Amino acid sequence: MSIFNYKQRNNIVLGAIIVLGCFLVYALSGLFSSILGAIVLFTISRPAYIFLVEKKHWNRSLVAVMVILTSLIVIIIPLMSLCIMAVSKISSINRNSFNLQTWIDKIDDYAGYNFHQPHFAENTMQKLGTFATDLFPSILGSAANILVTLLVMYFLLYFMLVQMREFEAALLKYAPFREQHAIRFAVALRNATYSNVLGQGIIAIVQGTLLANGFLIFGLPDPVFWGVIGAFISFLPVVGAPTLSIPASIILFVQGHTLKGVLLLLYGLLFIGNVDSFLRMLINRRIANTHPLITIIGVLIGIPLFGITGLVFGPLLLSYFLLLLEIYETNRMAADRLERIRTGP
């Protein structure tokens, strides 16, 4: 006869599950980007997959492969190409190229005389260098790590799609809350994913394109490169691509092109800034409302952990965390109500 009763045995098993679960999380921490990437791609591609498999009766394995190839062509390869281009350009810049030190000195003289900021350009270059180093570590790392991350991500995505109904049923079965709350959480998770990935992606593309066109129109060098940088920083709702028009306008002022500088500043802060606000309002109304603080704090958390993908994964993780807190609070309130009903007044 066992010395433990049923409740004690269950607590021991629960403790073992928690210990092993923590160990597995630690062991899989290096593949966390792959897991999160697979979840994001699954959430985005799920409606199309259901339509083709369940409505059109296409082969599920074929559709899963099509989803993988489409995401490679539309998302992964362009993003990797832009990151490599940005890193290559940043690495090639030094203070002797393009008379960069001369421009820094001129801008510092101008800012010191007019705004009492004699080291404005010097400090800005140092901050940009630190930001770029933090932003692109995964691209600057080995190609083998990137390849492994992509292989694991697509391996997980394939089986999540092919066995979609079984996968979702298992999530409902083992979810630590009621089915209706689990479904509500799934809907909120989908909306948060669409808002942070699709919504912010659209904003980034539009802002980067507008910024590149502005630099091209006003005769500034490397408009495509700066458009790419603007697209990356547009994930920050307070900073955004329009802020790049400020140093660019200062360069035009220093060159003596005062009118061009004023027009570029107005183009960046008023036109691109208002387009950004309009797109965010439209996306928040149609998909989900992601608070700017969630985006900013999420980016600050995500970049050190995931590199360039932290621009997306950071806010996404923070949104998921807040959703879990909301579900927990709902469950706690429901449990309190049931307890009051059971015990009576």
C-alpha positions as CSV (number, residue, x, y, z in Angstrom):
1,M,0.0,0.0,0.0
2,S,1.3,3.4,-1.0
3,I,2.2,5.9,1.8
4,F,0.9,8.7,-0.4
5,N,-2.8,9.5,-1.0
6,Y,-4.2,10.5,-4.3
7,K,-3.8,14.2,-3.8
8,Q,-0.1,13.9,-2.6
9,R,0.7,11.7,-5.6
10,N,-0.9,14.2,-8.0
11,N,1.1,17.0,-6.4
12,I,4.4,15.0,-6.8
13,V,3.6,14.4,-10.5
14,L,2.7,18.1,-10.9
15,G,6.1,19.1,-9.3
16,A,7.9,16.7,-11.7
17,I,6.1,18.1,-14.7
18,I,7.1,21.7,-13.7
19,V,10.7,20.7,-13.1
20,L,10.9,18.8,-16.4
21,G,9.0,21.6,-18.2
22,C,11.5,24.3,-16.9
23,F,14.4,22.0,-18.1
24,L,12.8,21.6,-21.5
25,V,12.2,25.4,-21.8
26,Y,15.9,26.0,-20.9
27,A,17.1,23.3,-23.4
28,L,14.9,24.8,-26.2
29,S,15.7,28.5,-25.5
30,G,18.1,28.6,-28.5
31,L,15.2,27.6,-30.7
32,F,12.7,30.0,-29.3
33,S,12.8,32.2,-32.4
34,S,11.9,29.1,-34.5
35,I,9.0,28.2,-32.3
36,L,7.6,31.8,-32.2
37,G,8.2,32.2,-35.9
38,A,6.3,29.0,-36.6
39,I,3.4,30.2,-34.4
40,V,3.3,33.5,-36.3
41,L,3.3,32.0,-39.7
42,F,0.7,29.4,-38.7
43,T,-1.6,32.2,-37.4
44,I,-1.2,34.2,-40.6
45,S,-1.6,31.3,-43.1
46,R,-4.3,29.4,-41.2
47,P,-7.3,31.0,-43.1
48,A,-5.8,30.3,-46.5
49,Y,-4.9,26.8,-45.5
50,I,-8.4,26.0,-44.3
51,F,-9.9,27.4,-47.5
52,L,-7.7,25.3,-49.8
53,V,-7.8,22.1,-47.8
54,E,-11.4,22.0,-46.4
55,K,-13.2,24.1,-49.0
56,K,-11.3,23.2,-52.2
57,H,-10.2,19.8,-51.0
58,W,-6.5,20.2,-52.0
59,N,-3.9,17.8,-50.6
60,R,-2.9,19.1,-47.1
61,S,0.8,18.3,-47.5
62,L,0.9,20.1,-50.8
63,V,-0.8,23.2,-49.3
64,A,1.6,23.1,-46.4
65,V,4.6,23.1,-48.8
66,M,3.0,25.9,-50.8
67,V,2.6,28.0,-47.6
68,I,6.3,27.4,-46.7
69,L,7.5,28.4,-50.2
70,T,5.2,31.5,-50.3
71,S,6.5,32.7,-46.9
72,L,10.1,32.1,-48.1
73,I,9.6,34.2,-51.3
74,V,7.4,36.9,-49.8
75,I,8.8,37.3,-46.3
76,I,12.1,35.6,-45.5
77,I,14.2,36.1,-48.6
78,P,13.3,39.8,-49.0
79,L,13.8,40.5,-45.3
80,M,17.2,38.7,-45.3
81,S,18.3,40.5,-48.4
82,L,17.4,43.9,-46.9
83,C,19.2,43.0,-43.7
84,I,22.3,41.9,-45.5
85,M,22.2,45.1,-47.6
86,A,21.9,47.3,-44.5
87,V,24.6,45.5,-42.6
88,S,27.0,45.6,-45.6
89,K,26.3,49.4,-46.0
90,I,26.7,50.1,-42.3
91,S,30.0,48.0,-42.2
92,S,31.4,49.9,-45.2
93,I,30.8,53.3,-43.7
94,N,33.7,54.9,-41.9
95,R,34.8,58.4,-41.0
96,N,37.0,58.7,-44.1
97,S,34.4,57.6,-46.6
98,F,32.2,60.3,-48.2
99,N,34.0,62.9,-46.1
100,L,31.8,61.7,-43.2
101,Q,34.0,63.4,-40.5
102,T,33.8,66.6,-42.4
103,W,30.0,66.4,-42.4
104,I,30.0,65.5,-38.7
105,D,32.1,68.6,-38.0
106,K,29.9,70.8,-40.1
107,I,26.7,69.6,-38.5
108,D,28.3,69.9,-35.0
109,D,29.3,73.5,-35.8
110,Y,25.8,74.3,-37.1
111,A,24.0,72.7,-34.2
112,G,26.4,74.3,-31.6
113,Y,25.9,77.8,-33.0
114,N,22.1,77.6,-33.6
115,F,20.9,75.1,-31.0
116,H,23.7,75.0,-28.4
117,Q,24.3,71.3,-29.1
118,P,28.0,71.2,-30.2
119,H,28.3,67.4,-30.2
120,F,24.9,66.6,-31.7
121,A,26.2,64.7,-34.8
122,E,29.0,62.9,-32.8
123,N,26.6,61.6,-30.2
124,T,24.0,60.7,-32.8
125,M,26.6,58.6,-34.8
126,Q,27.6,56.8,-31.6
127,K,24.0,56.0,-30.8
128,L,23.3,54.8,-34.3
129,G,26.3,52.5,-34.2
130,T,25.1,51.0,-30.9
131,F,21.6,50.6,-32.3
132,A,22.8,48.9,-35.5
133,T,25.0,46.5,-33.5
134,D,22.0,45.5,-31.4
135,L,19.6,45.4,-34.3
136,F,21.5,43.0,-36.6
137,P,23.3,40.4,-34.4
138,S,21.5,37.4,-36.0
139,I,22.6,38.6,-39.5
140,L,26.2,39.3,-38.4
141,G,26.3,35.8,-36.8
142,S,27.0,32.6,-38.6
143,A,24.9,31.5,-41.5
144,A,24.6,28.0,-40.0
145,N,22.6,29.4,-37.0
146,I,20.2,31.2,-39.4
147,L,19.8,28.0,-41.5
148,V,19.1,25.9,-38.4
149,T,16.5,28.4,-37.2
150,L,14.7,28.4,-40.5
151,L,14.8,24.6,-40.8
152,V,13.3,24.1,-37.3
153,M,10.7,26.8,-37.9
154,Y,9.5,25.3,-41.2
155,F,9.6,21.8,-39.8
156,L,7.3,22.8,-36.9
157,L,5.1,24.9,-39.3
158,Y,4.7,21.9,-41.7
159,F,3.4,19.6,-39.0
160,M,1.3,22.3,-37.3
161,L,-0.5,22.8,-40.7
162,V,-0.8,19.1,-41.8
163,Q,-2.1,18.1,-38.3
164,M,-3.9,21.4,-37.7
165,R,-7.1,20.0,-36.2
166,E,-5.2,17.6,-33.9
167,F,-2.8,20.4,-32.9
168,E,-5.7,22.8,-32.0
169,A,-7.6,20.1,-30.2
170,A,-4.6,19.3,-28.1
171,L,-4.2,23.1,-27.3
172,L,-7.8,23.2,-26.1
173,K,-7.5,20.0,-24.1
174,Y,-4.4,21.1,-22.2
175,A,-5.2,24.8,-21.9
176,P,-5.3,25.9,-18.2
177,F,-8.6,27.6,-18.6
178,R,-12.1,26.8,-19.9
179,E,-12.8,26.2,-23.5
180,Q,-14.7,29.4,-24.1
181,H,-11.8,31.3,-22.5
182,A,-9.3,29.3,-24.6
183,I,-11.3,30.2,-27.8
184,R,-11.4,33.9,-26.7
185,F,-7.7,33.8,-26.1
186,A,-7.1,32.3,-29.5
187,V,-9.1,35.1,-31.2
188,A,-7.2,37.7,-29.2
189,L,-3.9,36.1,-30.1
190,R,-4.8,36.1,-33.7
191,N,-5.7,39.8,-33.6
192,A,-2.5,40.6,-31.8
193,T,-0.5,38.7,-34.3
194,Y,-2.2,40.4,-37.3
195,S,-1.7,43.8,-35.7
196,N,1.9,43.4,-34.8
197,V,3.0,41.5,-37.9
198,L,0.8,42.4,-40.8
199,G,-0.2,45.9,-39.6
200,Q,3.3,47.0,-38.6
201,G,4.7,45.4,-41.7
202,I,2.4,47.4,-43.9
203,I,3.3,50.6,-42.0
204,A,7.0,49.8,-42.3
205,I,6.8,49.3,-46.1
206,V,4.8,52.5,-46.7
207,Q,7.0,54.6,-44.4
208,G,10.3,53.2,-45.9
209,T,9.0,53.8,-49.4
210,L,7.9,57.4,-48.7
211,L,11.2,58.2,-47.0
212,A,13.3,56.8,-49.9
213,N,11.2,58.8,-52.4
214,G,11.7,62.0,-50.3
215,F,15.5,61.5,-50.2
216,L,15.5,60.8,-53.9
217,I,13.5,63.9,-54.8
218,F,15.7,66.2,-52.6
219,G,18.9,64.8,-54.0
220,L,20.3,63.0,-50.9
221,P,22.6,60.0,-51.4
222,D,21.6,56.3,-50.9
223,P,17.8,56.8,-50.7
224,V,17.1,53.1,-50.9
225,F,19.4,52.3,-48.0
226,W,17.9,55.0,-45.8
227,G,14.4,53.8,-46.9
228,V,15.3,50.4,-45.5
229,I,16.6,51.9,-42.3
230,G,13.4,54.0,-42.0
231,A,11.3,50.8,-42.6
232,F,13.1,49.1,-39.7
233,I,12.7,52.0,-37.2
234,S,9.1,52.6,-38.2
235,F,8.2,49.7,-35.9
236,L,8.8,52.3,-33.1
237,P,5.5,54.4,-33.1
238,V,7.0,57.4,-31.3
239,V,10.3,57.5,-33.2
240,G,9.4,56.1,-36.7
241,A,10.8,56.9,-40.1
242,P,9.8,60.6,-40.1
243,T,12.6,61.4,-37.6
244,L,15.2,60.5,-40.2
245,S,14.2,63.6,-42.1
246,I,15.5,65.8,-39.3
247,P,19.3,65.0,-39.7
248,A,18.8,64.9,-43.5
249,S,17.3,68.4,-43.4
250,I,20.2,69.6,-41.2
251,I,22.6,68.3,-43.9
252,L,20.7,70.3,-46.5
253,F,20.8,73.4,-44.3
254,V,24.6,73.0,-43.9
255,Q,25.0,72.7,-47.6
256,G,23.2,76.0,-48.1
257,H,20.0,74.4,-49.5
258,T,17.7,76.1,-46.9
259,L,14.5,75.7,-49.0
260,K,15.1,72.0,-49.7
261,G,15.9,71.5,-46.0
262,V,12.6,73.1,-44.9
263,L,10.6,71.2,-47.6
264,L,12.2,67.8,-46.6
265,L,11.5,68.5,-42.9
266,L,7.8,69.3,-43.6
267,Y,7.6,66.3,-45.9
268,G,8.9,64.0,-43.2
269,L,7.2,65.3,-40.1
270,L,3.9,66.4,-41.6
271,F,3.3,64.1,-44.6
272,I,5.0,60.9,-43.6
273,G,4.0,61.4,-40.0
274,N,0.3,61.9,-40.8
275,V,0.3,58.9,-43.2
276,D,1.8,56.9,-40.3
277,S,-1.0,58.1,-37.9
278,F,-3.7,57.4,-40.5
279,L,-2.4,53.8,-41.1
280,R,-2.1,53.0,-37.4
281,M,-5.7,54.3,-36.8
282,L,-7.0,52.3,-39.7
283,I,-5.2,49.1,-38.7
284,N,-6.3,49.5,-35.0
285,R,-9.9,49.9,-36.1
286,R,-9.9,46.9,-38.5
287,I,-7.7,44.4,-36.7
288,A,-6.6,45.2,-33.1
289,N,-5.5,48.2,-31.0
290,T,-1.9,47.7,-30.0
291,H,-0.9,50.5,-27.5
292,P,2.3,52.3,-28.5
293,L,3.8,51.5,-25.0
294,I,3.4,47.8,-25.8
295,T,5.3,48.3,-29.0
296,I,8.1,50.4,-27.5
297,I,8.7,48.2,-24.5
298,G,8.3,45.1,-26.6
299,V,11.0,46.3,-29.0
300,L,13.4,47.1,-26.2
301,I,12.8,43.6,-24.8
302,G,12.9,41.9,-28.2
303,I,16.0,43.3,-29.9
304,P,18.6,42.0,-27.3
305,L,16.9,38.6,-27.4
306,F,16.1,38.1,-31.1
307,G,18.0,40.8,-33.0
308,I,16.2,42.2,-36.0
309,T,13.2,39.9,-35.5
310,G,12.8,41.4,-32.1
311,L,11.1,44.3,-33.7
312,V,8.2,41.9,-34.3
313,F,8.7,39.2,-31.7
314,G,9.2,41.6,-28.8
315,P,5.8,43.4,-29.0
316,L,4.2,40.1,-29.9
317,L,5.4,38.4,-26.8
318,L,4.4,41.3,-24.6
319,S,0.9,41.2,-26.2
320,Y,0.6,37.5,-25.5
321,F,1.7,38.0,-21.9
322,L,-0.9,40.7,-21.3
323,L,-3.6,38.5,-22.9
324,L,-2.7,35.7,-20.5
325,L,-2.9,38.1,-17.6
326,E,-6.4,39.1,-18.8
327,I,-7.5,35.5,-19.0
328,Y,-6.1,34.7,-15.6
329,E,-8.0,37.7,-14.1
330,T,-11.2,36.5,-15.8
331,N,-10.7,33.0,-14.4
332,R,-10.0,34.3,-10.9
333,M,-13.1,36.4,-10.9
334,A,-15.2,33.5,-12.1
335,A,-13.7,31.3,-9.4
336,D,-14.5,33.9,-6.7
337,R,-18.1,34.1,-7.9
338,L,-18.5,30.3,-7.8
339,E,-17.0,30.2,-4.3
340,R,-19.4,32.9,-3.1
341,I,-22.4,31.0,-4.6
342,R,-21.2,27.8,-3.0
343,T,-20.6,29.2,0.5
344,G,-23.7,31.4,0.4
345,P,-24.0,34.9,1.9
